[in-house]
């Protein structure tokens, strides 16, 4: 569930953030890494070869996570600003139509990319000599499957389930399936060459802002709104092709139209596709069902709150992008390597996600109102309760991603399928009578169910086993205490919500000093180096 969840959260793909510090167990010590070098306090019992391998891994993680985090952080800010502007200009009704189509396209998109890029990234990370062969095969398959997927979009539009305008918008929005067929970002991720492409992505995102402001002024501009990003997607794809050729990652002359081996690749990818489909049920079926039981405005309020909640998961996507190749290699590494990498991955995600979830639950409605204006005020409470899902998502990714990196796709699928079916059933029961609140309850219940199942399975596996409760408990208790303290303040202080949010952030930072002092020390050291 973890990997598919991240993909769902980041429409443009996996983002790479950078936190050039990692936590080991108390026995193993701490490593500080940045682009300039590595400082390591090794465990006395560690073997020299293992220590060198761990340091090299952290250096790669640091370079891919710190440099790209700056561009990803700015990209998130740009996304927030453009989202706020578009909501204010278009209103909840039109946004409801666009977001309903986006939910449908997320499911259809599984036809265009049924986990092929994940399998390709994993295999290239393990053996880079296969880059040209796998890239040729996956790009050829993506081209064929994108056409098939758009054919499904046309069929849905002909059926016309929600009116002429929604069907026309669906046809236009479906063009993104064709535009994304040439993506090679996964090749760059497998080679851990993500810094320059992420900067290019940031530049292209910046260029979208003046275009958005110039052409979107009201609900009547909705057709331009759903198409204006397509040329930018094509431009970024073209840059990535130029980059991989220029830097020898993949010579374009080595690419061939290739379908030999497609059956084997699809056989490996289908568990991922089905897992992603189960996750999409958890995250998108609520919006789709709302479109049939309630009006466009309700869909717009719920999906806007949902999208705002998902912005925070760019952090988990960044961590996953930086760690996934290392997790994949750790399975065949020295004894204890898989457990070490999995634990530090889990620790960082817990301390990132749980505080964000708690502060969002305590102050989220004020953020929603500030960004989207009076038309979206009713969506503020939706956003607050959806923020609880952030904590569950981060912990799920921290615990579940190793299953994918270590080849347990089918087990991953079984877990997400059960959670997805349960979510669909709950949505069908709750949404007709409770609207958006029913969708929120179903999402939280399904995510919690997946967490319990992933936790049980991880503890049963021989590979990469490490304590989990002791890792999650400190950030969970700290975040819950701060959030409850904010909620219990007198309502008269709500006007100072920004101060409450800032104070809560400071207190949680203090909790990191108390429970994970080495993380704070590493962060301060990196800041001093940057200065």
C-alpha positions in Angstrom: 0.0 0.0 0.0 2.8 2.4 0.8 4.2 2.8 -2.7 0.9 3.0 -4.5 -0.2 5.5 -1.9 2.7 7.7 -2.6 2.1 7.6 -6.3 -1.5 8.6 -5.8 -0.4 11.5 -3.7 1.9 13.0 -6.3 0.3 13.2 -9.7 3.6 14.2 -11.4 5.3 11.1 -10.0 7.6 10.6 -7.0 9.1 13.7 -5.6 12.5 13.8 -4.0 13.0 15.8 -0.9 16.2 15.9 1.1 16.8 15.4 4.8 20.4 14.5 4.9 20.3 12.7 8.2 19.4 9.2 9.1 18.9 7.5 12.3 20.2 4.1 13.3 19.5 2.0 16.3 21.0 2.9 19.6 23.6 0.2 19.0 24.6 1.3 15.6 25.1 5.1 16.0 24.3 8.0 13.7 25.5 9.1 10.3 25.5 12.6 9.0 25.7 12.9 5.2 25.7 15.7 2.7 27.0 16.3 -0.8 30.4 17.3 0.5 31.2 14.2 2.5 30.1 11.9 5.3 30.8 11.9 9.1 30.0 8.6 10.8 30.0 7.5 14.4 30.2 3.8 13.8 29.0 1.1 16.1 32.0 -0.6 17.7 30.8 -4.0 16.6 30.2 -3.1 13.0 32.3 -4.7 10.4 34.4 -2.3 8.2 32.9 -3.4 5.0 29.4 -3.0 6.3 30.3 0.5 7.7 31.6 1.6 4.3 28.6 0.3 2.5 26.2 2.1 5.0 28.2 5.4 4.6 28.0 5.2 0.8 24.3 4.5 0.9 23.7 7.5 3.2 25.8 9.7 1.0 23.6 8.8 -2.0 20.4 9.2 0.1 21.7 12.6 1.3 22.6 13.9 -2.2 19.3 12.8 -3.6 17.2 13.9 -0.6 18.8 17.2 0.4 19.4 18.9 -3.0 16.1 17.8 -4.4 14.2 18.7 -1.2 14.8 22.4 -1.9 13.1 22.1 -5.3 10.4 19.8 -4.0 9.6 22.1 -1.1 9.3 25.0 -3.5 7.3 22.9 -5.9 4.9 22.1 -3.0 4.6 25.8 -2.2 3.9 26.5 -5.9 1.2 23.8 -5.9 -0.4 25.3 -2.9 -0.5 28.7 -4.4 -1.9 27.5 -7.7 -4.5 25.3 -6.0 -5.7 28.2 -3.9 -5.9 30.5 -6.9 -7.8 28.0 -9.0 -10.3 27.3 -6.3 -11.0 30.9 -5.7 -11.5 31.5 -9.5 -13.4 28.4 -10.4 -15.5 27.7 -7.2 -16.6 24.4 -5.6 -19.0 23.3 -8.3 -16.5 23.4 -11.2 -13.8 22.0 -9.0 -16.1 19.2 -8.1 -16.5 18.3 -11.7 -12.8 18.4 -12.5 -11.9 16.4 -9.4 -14.5 13.8 -10.0 -13.0 13.2 -13.4 -9.5 13.1 -11.8 -10.7 10.3 -9.5 -12.0 8.3 -12.5 -8.8 8.9 -14.4 -6.7 7.7 -11.5 -8.3 4.3 -11.9 -8.1 4.3 -15.7 -4.4 5.3 -15.3 -3.6 1.9 -14.0 -4.2 0.6 -17.5 -1.6 3.0 -18.8 1.0 2.2 -16.1 0.2 -1.0 -14.2 3.3 -0.9 -12.0 5.8 -1.2 -14.8 7.9 1.7 -13.7 8.2 0.4 -10.2 9.4 -3.0 -11.4 11.7 -1.3 -13.9 13.2 1.0 -11.2 13.8 -1.9 -8.9 15.5 -4.1 -11.5 17.7 -1.3 -12.9 18.7 -0.3 -9.3 19.9 -3.9 -8.9 21.6 -4.2 -12.3 22.2 -1.0 -14.2 23.5 -2.8 -17.3 19.8 -3.6 -18.0 18.9 0.1 -18.4 18.5 0.2 -22.2 16.6 -3.1 -22.4 14.2 -2.4 -19.7 13.6 1.2 -20.8 12.9 0.1 -24.3 10.4 -2.5 -23.1 8.6 -0.3 -20.6 8.4 2.7 -22.9 7.0 0.5 -25.7 4.4 -1.0 -23.3 3.5 2.4 -21.9 2.8 3.7 -25.4 0.4 0.8 -26.2 -1.3 0.8 -22.9 -1.8 4.6 -22.9 -3.8 4.3 -26.1 -5.9 1.6 -24.6 -6.5 3.6 -21.5 -7.6 6.6 -23.5 -10.0 4.4 -25.4 -11.6 3.5 -22.1 -11.9 7.3 -21.3 -13.7 7.8 -24.6 -16.0 4.9 -23.8 -16.9 6.4 -20.4 -17.5 9.8 -22.0 -19.9 8.3 -24.5 -21.9 6.6 -21.7 -22.1 10.2 -20.3 -22.7 9.2 -16.6 -22.8 12.8 -15.2 -23.7 15.2 -18.0 -22.3 16.6 -21.2 -19.8 19.1 -19.6 -18.3 16.5 -17.3 -17.9 14.1 -20.2 -16.2 16.7 -22.3 -13.9 17.6 -19.4 -13.1 13.9 -19.0 -12.0 13.7 -22.7 -9.7 16.7 -22.2 -8.3 15.6 -18.9 -7.6 12.2 -20.3 -5.0 13.6 -22.6 -2.6 13.6 -19.7 -2.6 9.7 -19.9 -1.1 10.0 -23.4 1.3 12.8 -22.4 2.7 10.8 -19.5 3.4 7.7 -21.6 6.9 8.8 -22.3 8.0 9.4 -18.7 11.6 8.3 -17.9 11.7 9.8 -14.4 11.8 6.2 -13.0 15.1 5.6 -14.9 16.7 8.6 -13.3 15.4 7.5 -9.9 16.9 4.0 -10.4 20.3 5.6 -11.2 19.9 8.0 -8.3 20.4 11.0 -10.7 17.5 13.2 -9.5 19.0 16.6 -8.6 19.1 18.4 -12.0 15.8 16.9 -13.2 14.1 18.1 -10.0 15.4 21.6 -10.6 14.1 21.5 -14.1 10.7 20.3 -12.7 10.7 23.3 -10.4 11.5 25.7 -13.2 8.6 24.3 -15.3 6.3 24.6 -12.3 7.2 28.2 -11.8 6.5 28.9 -15.5 3.0 27.5 -15.0 2.0 30.3 -12.5 1.9 33.2 -14.9 0.1 31.1 -17.5 -2.5 30.1 -14.9 -3.1 33.7 -13.8 -3.3 34.9 -17.4 -5.9 32.4 -18.6 -8.0 31.4 -15.6 -10.4 34.1 -14.3 -13.7 32.3 -13.7 -15.7 29.1 -14.0 -16.0 29.6 -17.8 -12.3 29.0 -18.1 -12.5 25.4 -16.9 -11.6 23.9 -20.2 -8.4 25.9 -20.4 -7.7 24.9 -16.8 -7.6 21.2 -17.5 -5.4 21.5 -20.5 -2.8 24.2 -19.7 -0.4 21.9 -17.9 -0.1 19.4 -20.8 2.6 21.3 -22.7 4.6 21.6 -19.5 4.4 17.9 -18.9 5.7 17.3 -22.5 8.5 19.8 -22.0 9.7 18.1 -18.8 9.6 14.7 -20.5 11.7 16.1 -23.3 14.2 17.5 -20.8 14.5 14.2 -19.0 15.3 12.4 -22.3 17.9 15.0 -23.1 19.4 14.6 -19.6 19.7 10.8 -19.6 21.3 10.9 -23.0 23.7 13.8 -22.2 24.9 12.2 -19.0 25.2 8.7 -20.3 22.5 7.2 -18.2 20.7 5.9 -21.3 21.8 6.6 -24.9 18.7 7.4 -26.9 20.2 5.5 -29.8 20.0 2.4 -27.7 16.2 2.6 -27.4 14.2 0.2 -29.6 10.6 -0.7 -30.0 10.5 -3.8 -27.9 7.7 -6.0 -26.7 9.8 -9.2 -26.1 9.6 -10.0 -22.4 6.4 -8.0 -22.0 4.6 -11.1 -20.5 7.2 -11.6 -17.8 7.2 -7.9 -16.9 3.5 -7.7 -16.8 3.3 -10.8 -14.6 5.6 -9.1 -12.1 3.8 -5.8 -12.3 0.2 -7.0 -12.0 0.4 -7.4 -8.2 1.6 -3.8 -8.0 -1.2 -2.6 -10.3 -3.8 -4.4 -8.2 -2.3 -3.0 -5.1 -2.5 0.5 -6.5 -6.0 -0.2 -7.6 -6.9 -1.1 -4.0 -5.3 2.0 -2.7 -7.2 4.1 -5.3 -10.4 2.5 -4.0 -9.4 3.8 -0.6 -8.6 7.3 -1.7 -10.8 7.9 -4.7 -13.9 5.8 -4.6 -15.4 8.2 -2.0 -15.2 11.1 -4.5 -16.7 9.0 -7.3 -19.6 7.8 -5.1 -20.2 11.3 -3.9 -20.6 12.4 -7.5 -23.6 10.1 -7.8 -25.2 10.7 -4.4 -24.5 14.4 -3.9 -24.0 17.6 -5.9 -20.8 18.9 -7.5 -20.3 21.4 -4.7 -20.1 18.6 -2.1 -17.6 16.8 -4.3 -15.6 20.0 -4.7 -15.5 20.6 -0.9 -14.4 17.0 -0.1 -11.9 16.6 -2.8 -10.3 20.0 -2.1 -9.8 19.1 1.5 -8.5 15.7 0.4 -6.0 17.3 -2.0 -4.8 19.7 0.6 -4.2 16.9 3.0 -2.3 15.0 0.4 0.2 17.9 -0.1 2.0 16.8 3.0 2.7 13.3 1.6 5.2 14.8 -0.8 7.5 14.3 2.1 6.8 10.6 2.2 7.2 10.4 -1.5 10.6 12.1 -1.2 11.8 9.7 1.5 10.5 6.7 -0.5 12.3 7.9 -3.7 15.6 8.3 -1.8 15.4 5.1 0.2 13.8 2.7 -2.2 17.0 1.7 -4.1 18.9 1.3 -0.8 16.1 -0.9 0.6 16.2 -3.0 -2.5 19.9 -3.6 -2.2 19.8 -4.2 1.6 18.0 -7.5 1.1 21.2 -9.0 -0.3 23.5 -7.1 2.0 25.4 -8.1 5.2 23.4 -9.6 8.1 21.3 -6.9 9.8 21.6 -4.4 6.9 17.9 -4.8 5.9 16.7 -4.2 9.5 19.0 -1.2 9.9 17.9 0.6 6.8 14.2 -0.3 7.4 14.4 1.0 10.9 15.9 4.4 10.0 13.4 4.8 7.2 10.5 4.1 9.6 12.0 6.5 12.3 12.3 9.4 9.9 8.8 8.9 8.5 7.2 8.6 12.0 8.8 11.9 13.2 7.8 13.7 10.0 4.2 12.5 9.5 2.7 12.2 13.0 3.4 15.8 14.1 2.0 17.1 10.8 -1.1 15.0 11.2 -1.6 16.3 14.8 -1.1 20.0 14.0 -3.4 19.7 10.9 -6.2 18.1 13.0 -5.9 20.9 15.6 -5.6 24.0 13.2 -6.6 22.7 9.8 -9.8 24.6 9.2 -8.1 27.9 9.6 -5.5 27.0 6.9 -8.4 25.8 4.6 -10.3 29.1 5.1 -7.2 31.2 4.5 -6.3 29.5 1.3 -9.7 28.9 -0.4 -12.0 31.7 0.8 -15.6 31.7 2.0 -16.9 29.3 -0.7 -14.9 26.5 0.8 -15.4 27.2 4.5 -17.6 24.0 4.9 -14.6 22.0 3.8 -12.4 23.1 6.7 -13.6 20.4 9.2 -13.2 17.8 6.4 -9.6 18.8 6.1 -9.0 18.6 9.8 -10.2 15.1 10.1 -8.5 14.0 6.9 -5.2 15.2 8.5 -5.4 12.2 10.8 -4.9 10.1 7.7 -1.5 11.7 7.2 -0.1 10.0 10.2 -1.5 6.6 9.1 -0.1 7.1 5.6 3.4 7.9 6.8 3.5 5.0 9.2 2.0 2.7 6.5 4.7 3.8 4.1 7.4 3.3 6.7 6.3 -0.2 7.5 5.0 -1.3 4.1 7.6 0.0 1.6 10.2 -2.7 2.5 7.7 -5.4 1.4 7.8 -3.9 -2.1 11.5 -3.3 -2.1 12.2 -6.9 -1.0 9.9 -8.5 -3.6 6.7 -9.2 -1.6 4.3 -7.6 -4.1 1.7 -10.3 -3.8 1.6 -10.1 -0.1 1.3 -6.3 -0.4 -1.6 -6.8 -2.9 -3.5 -9.1 -0.6 -3.3 -6.5 2.2 -4.3 -3.5 0.1 -7.1 -5.5 -1.6 -8.7 -6.4 1.7 -8.5 -2.7 2.8 -9.7 -1.5 -0.5 -12.8 -3.7 -0.6 -13.6 -2.8 3.0 -13.3 0.9 2.1 -15.6 0.5 -0.9 -18.2 -1.2 1.2 -18.1 1.4 3.9 -18.3 4.2 1.4 -21.4 2.6 -0.2 -23.0 2.4 3.2 -22.0 5.7 4.7 -21.8 8.3 1.9 -25.5 8.3 0.8 -26.6 9.4 4.3 -23.4 11.2 5.6 -21.9 12.6 2.5 -18.2 13.8 2.9 -18.1 12.7 6.5 -18.9 9.1 5.4 -16.1 9.2 2.9 -13.6 10.4 5.6 -14.7 7.7 8.1 -14.3 5.0 5.4 -10.8 6.3 4.4 -9.5 6.3 8.0 -11.0 2.9 8.7 -9.4 1.3 5.6 -6.0 2.9 6.2 -6.0 1.7 9.8 -7.0 -1.8 8.7 -4.1 -1.8 6.2 -1.7 -0.6 8.9 -2.6 -3.5 11.3 -2.2 -6.1 8.5 1.1 -4.7 7.3 2.4 -4.6 10.9 1.5 -8.2 11.5 3.1 -9.4 8.2 6.3 -7.4 8.8 6.7 -9.0 12.2 6.3 -12.5 10.7 9.0 -12.0 8.1 12.5 -13.1 8.9 14.1 -10.4 6.8 14.4 -6.8 8.1 12.6 -7.4 11.4 13.0 -4.6 14.0 11.0 -3.1 16.8 8.2 -0.9 15.5 6.2 0.2 18.6 9.2 1.7 20.2 9.9 3.7 17.1 6.4 5.0 16.6 5.3 5.6 20.3 7.4 8.7 21.1 6.3 10.8 18.1 2.7 9.6 18.4 2.5 10.6 22.1 4.2 13.9 21.6 2.0 14.9 18.6 -1.2 13.8 20.4 -0.3 15.8 23.5 0.4 19.0 21.5 -2.7 18.7 19.4 -5.0 18.1 22.4 -3.5 21.1 24.2 -4.2 23.3 21.2 -7.8 22.0 20.9 -8.5 22.6 24.6 -7.6 26.3 24.4 -10.5 28.8 24.7 -12.4 29.5 21.4 -11.6 33.1 21.8 -8.0 32.3 21.0 -8.9 30.9 17.6 -8.0 34.2 16.0 -4.4 33.5 17.0 -4.4 30.1 15.3 -1.2 30.9 13.6 0.5 31.4 16.9 -0.9 28.1 18.2 0.5 26.4 15.1 3.9 28.0 15.5 4.1 27.1 19.2 3.0 23.6 18.6 5.8 23.2 16.0 8.3 24.5 18.5 7.2 22.1 21.2 7.3 19.2 18.8 10.8 20.2 17.8 11.7 20.1 21.5 10.3 16.6 21.6 12.8 15.6 18.9 15.6 16.9 21.1 14.4 14.8 24.0 13.6 11.5 22.3 15.9 11.6 19.2 18.6 14.0 20.1 20.9 12.6 17.4 18.4 13.6 14.7 18.5 17.2 15.9 22.3 17.2 16.2 22.6 15.9 12.7 20.2 18.6 11.4 22.1 21.4 13.1 25.4 20.1 11.8 24.0 20.1 8.3 22.7 23.7 8.6 26.1 24.9 9.8 27.7 23.3 6.8 25.3 24.9 4.5 26.0 28.3 6.0 
